[in-house]
Amino acid sequence: MRYLACLVLSLALAACTSPDRCATINPSNPATETFDPSLNINLAQWTKTAAGVYEQDVVVGPGETLSTATNVSVYYVAYLPNGTVVDQQLQRPFEFDLRTITAFGILDGMLGMNVGGRRRLVVPSDLALGPCGKGPIPPNTTLVYEIELLAINP
């Protein structure tokens, strides 16, 4: 009986970690993509971080500079390259911990922002949701964010 229970548990765990549960890993490359004109993206005018996130300051804030991963409060909108809004928080501040975020591209693109600033990010899929996607976001998809940094929380 113990052998059967171990076998069932092993098969269940293998199914959860199977590489087949997500799409084939085929990271997006923002430099080769076409963005909807409504997004007004010309990557030649943006800064590219060492990790590969494109960033553009819309407003440089007058406040404290985000220099390390910590808790922050923001407003944000997330878009697909075709201009579709896939997520947003504009009604009340969204608070999250950049130390635990799984989409490393957001942290990478926000570092150096000042409180009160607004920045646009173009995040390749390998620094966003990767080959699994989530909800309305397909696998291996570049994401475009507009983020306003409201506060850096201790």
Protein Blocks (a to p, Z undefined) as FASTA:
>chain_A
ZZmmmmmmmmmmmmmmpmklpccdddddfklpccdfklopafklpccdfkopacddfbdc
fbdcdfbdcddddddddddfkopafbdcfkbccdddfklpcblmlmmmmgopaehiacdd
dddfklmnmjnogajbcghiacddddddfbdcZZ
